Amino acid sequence: MSGSGFAIGLAIASYEWMAALTLIIVGKYFLPIFIEKELYTIPEFLEKRYNSQVKSILAVFWVALFIFVNLTSVLYLGATALDTIIGNGDGSTIMYSIVGLALFTAAYSLKGGLSSVAWTDVVQVVILVLGGLITTGIALYHVSPDNSVIGGFSYVYSMVPDKFDMILDSNHPEYNNLPGIAVLVGGMWVANLYYWGFNQYIIQRTFAAKSLRESQKGIVFAAILKMIIPLIVVIPGIIAFVMYSESPEVASAFDTPTGVANDKAFPWLIATFVPPGLKGLVLAALAAAIVSSLASMLNSTATIFTMDIYKPLINKEASEKRLVNVGRGTGVIALIIAIFVAPLLGSVPQAFQFIQEYTGIVSPGVLAIFILGLFWKKTTAKSAILGAFLSIPIALYLKVGSKGWSDSSLFPDLPWMHQMGITFILTAAIMLVASHFQNKGRDDVKGIELYRGLFETSRTFNLLSYMVMLMLIALYSIFW
């Protein structure tokens, strides 16, 4: 995201700020149903609402997505950061860093499971926020003509005011990545609702809560943290861009034969300006973020494969010990695959956008299946299977024109965020029609009964939610 801040500017912060609103929606409308059903995994909900076929199909989708998009991209980004900060910055240590991060993640994630991931995060998040604030403060101090943090922010804003536009015009070079108002009322909702509401490696933490109220407290706290993330992630990327624009010497650190290495922005600031001692703290914070993400993804991959593929389809009588061992073995295999695939991402200009775009092939169909399953009692299992299989070719068809794979007028050239929105709408329409004809307008036998009081939330949750929404209105009013 810091690399996208370098390339695009503050507009990339919409992923964080709109995520804050998304988390509130998830806490109020999704969690009450999930917690009531005592879920361990997201695919488990699909079995309870639809059937085991739907669960198994989407479980395979998720395992593939976690390995080939999420694990590989985070491994590569983390290795790039380490190469920039403690290596030569020329890519010579990237493969060693990929293997090292994979081994370190496996050491505590596969042994300790979700408990070790969650408790480690409690400590890591403090270091992460402090490390990010330190890096931002030092970078602003160095870029400022009068050596002050406030002066640095004013200077950066005056030098690149266009980098602080939250809503990009259609003539902006990065419009295809963040297509204007769609970040508020379009396809970004597909990305955010899927990621924060139905993504196992995120939502698994709320499933582990002691009660619904506890899970809602955690999720609204996460929403508040989302409001400050752009300050410690996106702003450093913009600062690095100002320095890049002003100094040929700085530019040489980012320019490569294949283009500008945007994703070096944050680690380059750490390597260049943070003094020894503090650099160790900030590096620890960065490593915490990398390993935390890897560990969560690894735990989710192992859990979904074990509980939703291996146990129901391969060995229904497997003991608890056998399941634990299969989960650990799955994690090892997933890491080995990711280690070999990760270096292939070296030519990707913005890894954050890569993650969003290629997750967007799967997410619209998954979102349609969940939203209709949660809130429309007539949705059938056969319509969900139809939606799962048809959403992929729809997404790929819409991608052909935008990727230049064909210049035929049969393939529209659309920003990928619009592609996600259209894929979601078409998949939902297919499911609505299929369900109507199959059940002839009757409710499905597994439809969820939504009763009065199900979505009631505590006064604390409501108060903090309103506070987040007011902050969002203020921020978009200032940086529109």
C-alpha positions, -999 to +999 in steps of 0.1 A: +000+000+000+029+023+006+041+016-029+007+025-042+009+057-022+041+064-040+025+057-074-010+070-069-012+090-036-037+093-008-065+078-030-052+044-022-062+051+015-099+045+004-091+008+009-085+015+046-111+042+053-139+024+034-128-008+052-135+009+085-172+014+074-172-022+061-160-036+094-189-018+111-214-034+087-198-068+092-199-064+130-236-054+130-251-075+102-229-106+095-213-115+129-247-121+147-255-148+122-220-163+121-215-164+159-250-178+164-242-207+141-209-214+161-187-215+130-150-225+129-145-217+092-163-196+065-169-227+043-187-243+072-214-217+069-219-227+033-226-263+043-251-252+069-268-227+046-265-247+013-249-281+012-215-298+013-210-295-024-210-257-023-187-258+007-162-280-011-162-261-043-155-227-026-130-243-002-109-253-033-112-217-046-100-203-013-070-226-009-058-218-044-063-181-038-045-181-005-015-199-019-011-184-054-021-148-046-019-140-009+009-161+004+031-155-026+026-117-028+032-112+009+063-134+008+077-114-021+069-080-006+084-089+027+115-102+011+118-070-010+115-049+022+143-069+039+165-067+008+161-029+008+166-024+045+194-048+055+206-061+021+221-043-009+187-033-023+196-049-057+175-080-052+204-103-045+191-114-011+154-117-020+153-155-024+171-159+010+146-135+026+117-154+011+129-187+025+138-171+059+103-155+063+087-188+053+107-208+079+101-182+106+063-181+099+061-219+100+081-221+132+053-206+153+022-206+132+021-244+124+030-253+159+008-229+179-021-225+155-045-196+157-039-190+194-002-182+188-011-159+158-037-140+178-016-135+210+015-125+190-006-099+171-016-083+204+021-074+210+029-068+173+002-043+167+017-019+193+051-021+177+037-018+142+018+014+150+047+029+169+072+019+142+050+034+114+045+066+133+083+069+139+091+063+102+065+089+091+077+115+116+114+111+107+106+112+070+086+144+074+114+159+094+139+152+067+118+164+038+108+196+055+128+228+047+126+239+084+132+204+099+097+200+115+071+174+112+042+198+105+064+218+081+072+186+063+036+177+058+029+212+045+058+210+022+048+176+008+012+188+003+024+220-015+048+200-038+023+173-049-013+185-041-026+161-067-013+132-046-039+141-019-069+138-042-091+109-028-114+108-059-094+105-092-106+120-125-110+098-156-079+114-172-057+104-142-031+078-152-041+055-123-079+059-130-081+022-140-069+012-106-091+036-086-119+046-109-133+078-094-165+076-074-165+038-076-143+037-045-173+050-026-204+035-043-190+009-068-168-021-070-147-014-040-176-026-019-173-060-035-136-061-025-141-049+010-173-069+019-156-100+006-123-094+023-135-082+057-167-103+059-161-136+042-124-141+041-113-169+065-079-155+074-096-122+086-129-133+100-115-164+119-104-141+147-140-131+154-150-168+154-126-173+183-143-146+205-159-156+238-192-140+227-209-119+200-204-088+221-167-095+224-163-101+187-181-068+180-158-049+204-128-063+185-142-054+151-151-018+160-116-014+175-102-026+142-123+000+124-108+027+146-073+014+138-081+016+101-086+053+103-049+059+113-033+033+089-030+057+060-009+081+082+017+054+089+015+036+055+003+059+026+019+092+037+054+077+038+049+066+002+040+101-009+070+115+010+093+091-009+078+102-042+086+139-034+122+129-026+123+108-058+111+137-079+136+162-064+168+141-064+184+121-093+204+102-066+172+091-049+156+082-082+185+058-089+174+038-058+139+033-073+145+031-111+150-004-125+153-017-161+116-027-160+103+006-145+100+023-111+101+000-081+072+016-062+071-010-035+105+000-023+091+033-009+086+023+028+116+001+033+138+027+015+127+054+040+136+031+069+170+021+054+179+058+046+166+079+074+158+059+105+189+058+128+204+026+142+185+013+172+152+028+161+158+011+127+157-022+146+124-013+162+109-003+129+123-033+111+107-055+139+074-037+133+076-044+095+086-080+101+056-083+125+032-071+099+047-095+073+048-126+095+014-118+110-002-118+076+017-149+065+008-167+097-029-159+094-030-169+057-012-201+065-035-210+094-065-204+072-052-225+043-045-254+067-078-250+085-099-249+053-081-278+037-083-299+068-119-292+080-136-285+046-118-308+021-098-335+039-122-345+067-155-345+047-141-358+014-110-379+021-111-393+057-144-388+076-131-409+105-098-390+110-088-384+147-081-350+161-043-358+161-045-369+125-063-336+115-037-315+133-009-333+114-027-330+081-031-292+088+006-288+095+015-308+064-008-286+043+008-255+057+043-268+048+032-277+012+015-243+008+047-225+019+069-246-004+047-237-034+046-200-024+084-199-021+088-210-057+060-188-071+069-156-051+099-145-072+077-144-103+061-112-089+093-092-095+078-076-126+046-064-109+047-026-105+022-024-075+019-056-055-011-042-035-031-037-067-020-071-079-035-087-048-068-067-051-072-073-089-066-111-089-086-117-057-113-098-076-117-128-100-131-149-072-145-124-047-176-112-067-191-147-070-183-156-034-199-123-022-231-130-042-233-165-027-229-152+008-251-121+006-280-140-010-275-169+014-276-146+044-305-123+035-327-140+009-344-172+021-353-184-014-316-189-025-309-225-033-278-247-032-280-254-070-281-216-077-250-212-055-231-238-074-242-222-107-231-188-094-197-202-083-189-217-116-202-190-139-187-160-119-152-171-129-157-170-167-177-138-164-148-122-145-122-135-170-143-123-200-144-088-186-106-089-180-097-098-216-102-062-230-086-044-201-055-066-203-051-061-240-054-098-246-078-090-275-086-057-292-120-070-304-151-048-296-166-079-281-145-074-250-150-041-231-121-022-217-131-015-181-113-006-148-110-038-129-131-024-100-160-020-125-154-055-136-159-067-100-191-048-097-205-061-129-195-097-121-212-095-087-244-081-102-245-107-130-238-136-107-264-124-082-290-121-111-282-156-123-287-170-088-319-150-083-334-164-115-322-200-109-335-200-073-369-186-085-374-213-111-361-241-089-382-233-058-411-217-077-410-187-054-410-207-021-384-203+007-355-227+007-356-252+035-322-240+047-330-203+044-319-182+075-347-168+097-340-132+105-358-123+137-364-090+156-335-081+178-309-102+159-290-071+148-292-052+180-258-038+192-244-024+224-243+013+232-205+013+230-205-003+196-230+022+183-211+052+198-178+042+183-194+034+150-209+068+147-176+083+156-159+064+128-186+075+103-182+112+113-144+109+108-149+094+074-173+122+063-147+148+075-117+132+058-135+128+024-148+164+027-112+177+032-094+156+006-122+152-021 
